[in-house]
Amino acid sequence: MEGVPCADCFSGTLHTDDPTGTTTTIHGLKTYVAQPDAGVTPKGIVVIITDGFGWEFPNNRVLADRYAQRGGFLVYLPDFMNGNALDSSILALMDKLQAPSSWLTTLLYKPFWIAQAASLLVPWLIRTREAVSKPKIFDYFTALRTSAPPFPSSDLKIGAAGFCWGGKYTVLLAANPPSSRVVRHGSATNAIEPLIDCGFTAHPSGLNMPKDIEAVILPLSVSVGNEDMAMKGEMILKMKEILEVKKKGDHEVIIFPGAKHGFAVRLDPKDKYQAECAAKAEVQAIEWFTRWFA
């Protein structure tokens, strides 16, 4: 069922790489900041809207570092969940629940693990519901668009990169609703403009299909596996048809055979194929932002 998180939204592998960015407060939210190499003027700002594990999750921070260094972007990773991100301990719980087990384990232990997982998931679902999160996310992008650029630029480019939970909000931003449009900082014409110039999302979840995709106006690139539990195959093909056929020109949907939900962020590095898919999705995102920031 589209719009409902799947088990893979809360599964995956915690990576051990060390993030290299810094933390600060930007427009009222704690934000992890990844910079391009020294001496490089950023092509624009990429704001990552994370999966359910939030701004402190190492995988998300390392991905921000790679976007910044390999793409030449200034990357922001804000705490859109206001300290209510999922505890990464749920990853181990989901591994236990999804692993084959004896009847004894199924009867005695799995009910306990389910209760533990529910105690983490239910509060998260309530505290990060759309009515709470969407205004916070849109306000952040509004502040970015209407504030002085953090580096010399007469035409600041802003992109959104959303993963899993954050994918929905990237799609909503790409719909460019009239009520969200603003006059950019320093505009000589006072023209009303979108909050973002383009968006990228990998394995989005929580979408109202096909309504959310049909509303997309701004350039959107999607990376998704055909074994994604959050979006069934027929809906993936429907999304591709809408974005690449009905709205041909400024959108793309890349489908990775065999890739699972979460592959772009929470893949198991030991799984060579999933790692290859993640690397391709990273290149896809960097090339997309480079194209639309030019």
C-alpha positions as CSV (number, residue, x, y, z in Angstrom):
1,M,0.0,0.0,0.0
2,E,1.5,3.3,-1.1
3,G,1.8,6.0,1.6
4,V,2.6,3.5,4.4
5,P,6.2,2.8,5.5
6,C,7.5,-0.7,4.8
7,A,9.7,-3.0,6.9
8,D,12.7,-2.0,4.7
9,C,12.2,1.6,5.7
10,F,13.6,0.6,9.1
11,S,16.2,-2.0,8.0
12,G,19.7,-1.9,6.7
13,T,23.3,-1.5,7.7
14,L,25.0,1.1,9.9
15,H,28.2,2.2,8.2
16,T,31.4,2.8,10.0
17,D,33.0,5.6,7.9
18,D,33.8,8.8,9.7
19,P,32.0,12.0,8.6
20,T,34.2,15.0,7.9
21,G,31.8,17.9,8.0
22,T,30.8,20.3,10.7
23,T,27.6,21.0,12.7
24,T,26.0,24.4,13.2
25,T,22.6,26.0,13.4
26,I,21.1,27.3,10.1
27,H,17.7,29.0,10.0
28,G,16.8,27.7,13.4
29,L,17.6,24.0,12.8
30,K,20.7,22.0,13.8
31,T,22.5,21.3,10.5
32,Y,25.4,19.1,9.4
33,V,27.4,21.0,6.8
34,A,29.6,19.4,4.1
35,Q,31.9,21.6,2.0
36,P,33.5,21.0,-1.3
37,D,37.3,21.0,-1.5
38,A,39.2,24.1,-0.3
39,G,39.2,26.8,-2.9
40,V,36.2,25.5,-4.8
41,T,33.2,27.9,-5.1
42,P,30.1,25.7,-4.7
43,K,27.8,25.2,-7.7
44,G,24.9,25.5,-5.4
45,I,23.3,24.2,-2.2
46,V,22.0,20.7,-1.9
47,V,19.7,20.1,1.1
48,I,19.4,16.4,2.1
49,I,16.0,15.4,3.5
50,T,17.0,12.2,5.2
51,D,15.5,8.8,5.8
52,G,13.9,8.0,9.1
53,F,17.3,7.8,10.9
54,G,17.8,11.6,10.6
55,W,20.7,14.1,10.5
56,E,23.0,12.3,13.0
57,F,22.9,8.9,11.3
58,P,26.5,8.3,10.0
59,N,25.4,7.0,6.6
60,N,23.5,10.2,5.9
61,R,26.5,12.4,6.9
62,V,29.0,10.4,4.9
63,L,26.7,10.7,1.8
64,A,26.5,14.4,2.3
65,D,30.3,14.5,2.4
66,R,30.5,12.6,-0.9
67,Y,28.0,14.9,-2.6
68,A,30.0,17.9,-1.5
69,Q,33.4,16.6,-2.5
70,R,32.5,14.8,-5.6
71,G,29.9,17.2,-6.9
72,G,31.3,20.5,-5.7
73,F,28.2,21.5,-3.8
74,L,27.6,23.0,-0.4
75,V,25.5,20.3,1.3
76,Y,23.2,20.9,4.3
77,L,21.7,18.1,6.3
78,P,19.2,19.7,8.7
79,D,17.5,18.1,11.7
80,F,14.0,18.3,10.2
81,M,12.8,15.8,12.8
82,N,13.6,18.0,15.7
83,G,15.5,15.4,17.6
84,N,13.0,12.7,16.9
85,A,14.8,10.5,14.4
86,L,14.6,6.8,14.7
87,D,17.0,5.1,17.1
88,S,19.5,3.1,15.0
89,S,19.0,0.2,17.4
90,I,15.9,-0.7,15.4
91,L,18.2,-1.9,12.6
92,A,19.3,-4.9,14.7
93,L,15.7,-5.6,15.8
94,M,14.5,-5.7,12.2
95,D,17.3,-8.1,11.3
96,K,16.1,-10.4,14.1
97,L,12.5,-10.2,13.0
98,Q,13.2,-10.8,9.3
99,A,15.7,-13.6,9.9
100,P,14.5,-17.2,9.5
101,S,14.0,-18.7,13.0
102,S,12.9,-21.8,14.9
103,W,9.4,-22.1,16.2
104,L,10.7,-21.5,19.7
105,T,12.2,-18.2,18.7
106,T,9.1,-17.2,16.8
107,L,6.8,-18.0,19.8
108,L,9.0,-16.7,22.6
109,Y,11.3,-14.0,21.3
110,K,9.7,-12.4,18.3
111,P,6.7,-11.0,20.1
112,F,9.1,-9.2,22.5
113,W,11.1,-7.9,19.5
114,I,8.0,-6.7,17.8
115,A,6.9,-4.8,21.0
116,Q,10.4,-3.2,21.2
117,A,10.2,-2.1,17.5
118,A,6.7,-0.7,18.0
119,S,7.9,1.3,21.0
120,L,10.4,3.0,18.7
121,L,8.2,3.3,15.6
122,V,4.9,4.5,16.9
123,P,6.3,7.7,18.6
124,W,8.4,8.4,15.5
125,L,5.4,8.1,13.2
126,I,3.5,10.5,15.4
127,R,6.2,13.1,15.8
128,T,7.3,13.1,12.2
129,R,3.9,13.0,10.5
130,E,3.4,15.2,7.5
131,A,1.4,17.9,9.4
132,V,4.4,18.5,11.6
133,S,7.2,18.0,9.2
134,K,6.1,19.6,6.0
135,P,5.8,23.2,7.3
136,K,9.3,22.9,9.0
137,I,10.9,21.6,5.7
138,F,9.2,24.3,3.5
139,D,10.1,27.0,6.0
140,Y,13.8,26.0,5.8
141,F,13.8,26.2,2.0
142,T,12.0,29.5,2.2
143,A,14.6,30.9,4.5
144,L,17.4,29.7,2.1
145,R,15.8,31.2,-0.9
146,T,15.1,34.6,0.8
147,S,18.4,35.0,2.6
148,A,21.8,36.1,1.4
149,P,23.7,33.3,-0.2
150,P,26.4,31.8,2.0
151,F,29.0,32.2,-0.8
152,P,29.3,34.7,-3.7
153,S,26.4,34.1,-6.1
154,S,24.0,36.3,-8.1
155,D,21.8,33.3,-8.9
156,L,21.9,30.8,-6.0
157,K,20.8,27.3,-7.1
158,I,19.1,25.1,-4.5
159,G,18.4,21.4,-4.8
160,A,16.6,18.9,-2.6
161,A,17.8,15.3,-2.2
162,G,15.3,13.1,-0.4
163,F,15.7,9.5,0.8
164,C,12.9,7.2,1.9
165,W,11.0,9.4,4.4
166,G,12.6,12.5,2.9
167,G,11.7,11.5,-0.7
168,K,8.1,12.5,-0.2
169,Y,9.0,16.0,0.7
170,T,11.4,16.3,-2.2
171,V,8.4,15.3,-4.5
172,L,6.2,17.9,-2.7
173,L,8.8,20.6,-3.2
174,A,9.1,19.6,-6.9
175,A,5.3,20.2,-7.2
176,N,6.1,23.9,-6.7
177,P,2.8,24.8,-5.1
178,P,1.9,28.5,-5.7
179,S,1.6,29.2,-2.0
180,S,5.3,28.3,-1.4
181,R,6.8,30.6,-4.1
182,V,8.8,33.5,-2.9
183,V,10.9,36.4,-4.1
184,R,14.6,35.4,-3.9
185,H,17.1,37.5,-2.0
186,G,18.4,40.3,-4.0
187,S,15.9,40.0,-6.9
188,A,15.9,43.0,-9.2
189,T,12.5,42.1,-10.6
190,N,10.7,40.8,-7.5
191,A,9.6,37.8,-9.6
192,I,8.0,35.0,-7.6
193,E,10.2,31.8,-7.8
194,P,10.1,28.2,-6.7
195,L,11.9,27.2,-3.4
196,I,14.1,24.7,-5.3
197,D,15.6,24.5,-8.8
198,C,15.5,20.7,-9.0
199,G,15.1,17.6,-6.9
200,F,16.5,14.1,-6.6
201,T,15.0,11.2,-4.6
202,A,16.1,7.6,-4.0
203,H,13.5,5.0,-3.0
204,P,10.9,7.6,-1.8
205,S,8.3,6.3,0.7
206,G,5.0,7.7,1.9
207,L,3.9,8.9,-1.5
208,N,0.3,9.3,-2.4
209,M,0.4,7.6,-5.8
210,P,-0.2,8.7,-8.5
211,K,-1.4,12.1,-7.2
212,D,1.9,13.3,-5.8
213,I,3.9,12.4,-8.9
214,E,1.3,13.9,-11.2
215,A,1.7,17.2,-9.4
216,V,5.4,17.4,-10.1
217,I,6.5,20.5,-12.2
218,L,10.2,21.1,-11.4
219,P,13.0,18.9,-12.7
220,L,12.9,15.6,-10.7
221,S,15.2,12.6,-10.9
222,V,14.2,9.3,-9.2
223,S,16.4,6.3,-8.3
224,V,14.5,3.2,-7.3
225,G,14.9,-0.6,-7.2
226,N,12.3,-2.9,-8.7
227,E,12.3,-4.9,-5.5
228,D,11.3,-1.8,-3.4
229,M,8.8,-2.8,-0.7
230,A,7.6,0.8,-0.3
231,M,6.5,1.1,-3.9
232,K,5.3,-1.9,-5.9
233,G,6.4,-2.6,-9.4
234,E,3.3,-1.4,-11.1
235,M,3.5,2.0,-9.2
236,I,7.1,2.3,-10.2
237,L,6.3,1.9,-13.8
238,K,3.4,4.3,-13.4
239,M,5.7,6.9,-12.0
240,K,8.1,6.4,-14.8
241,E,5.3,6.8,-17.4
242,I,4.1,10.0,-15.7
243,L,7.5,11.6,-15.4
244,E,9.2,10.5,-18.6
245,V,6.2,10.2,-21.0
246,K,3.4,12.5,-19.9
247,K,5.9,15.2,-18.6
248,K,8.7,14.4,-21.0
249,G,11.8,16.5,-20.9
250,D,12.8,17.5,-17.4
251,H,12.4,14.3,-15.4
252,E,13.9,10.9,-15.2
253,V,13.3,7.6,-13.4
254,I,16.1,5.1,-13.2
255,I,15.0,1.6,-12.1
256,F,17.7,-0.7,-10.7
257,P,16.8,-4.4,-11.2
258,G,17.2,-6.3,-8.0
259,A,17.8,-3.2,-5.8
260,K,15.9,-3.0,-2.6
261,H,14.4,-0.1,-0.6
262,G,17.1,1.8,1.2
263,F,19.9,0.7,-1.1
264,A,21.2,4.3,-1.7
265,V,21.8,4.9,2.0
266,R,21.6,1.8,4.2
267,L,23.1,-0.9,1.9
268,D,25.3,-3.6,3.2
269,P,28.7,-2.8,1.9
270,K,29.5,-6.5,1.6
271,D,26.7,-6.9,-1.0
272,K,28.6,-6.0,-4.1
273,Y,25.5,-5.6,-6.3
274,Q,23.7,-3.3,-3.8
275,A,26.9,-1.3,-3.4
276,E,27.2,-0.9,-7.2
277,C,23.5,0.3,-7.4
278,A,24.2,2.8,-4.6
279,A,27.3,4.1,-6.4
280,K,25.3,4.6,-9.6
281,A,22.5,6.4,-7.7
282,E,25.1,8.7,-6.2
283,V,26.5,9.5,-9.7
284,Q,22.9,10.0,-10.9
285,A,22.2,12.6,-8.2
286,I,25.5,14.5,-8.7
287,E,25.0,14.7,-12.4
288,W,21.4,15.8,-12.0
289,F,22.3,18.7,-9.7
290,T,25.3,19.6,-11.8
291,R,23.0,19.8,-14.9
292,W,20.4,22.0,-13.3
293,F,22.8,24.2,-11.3
294,A,24.6,25.1,-14.5
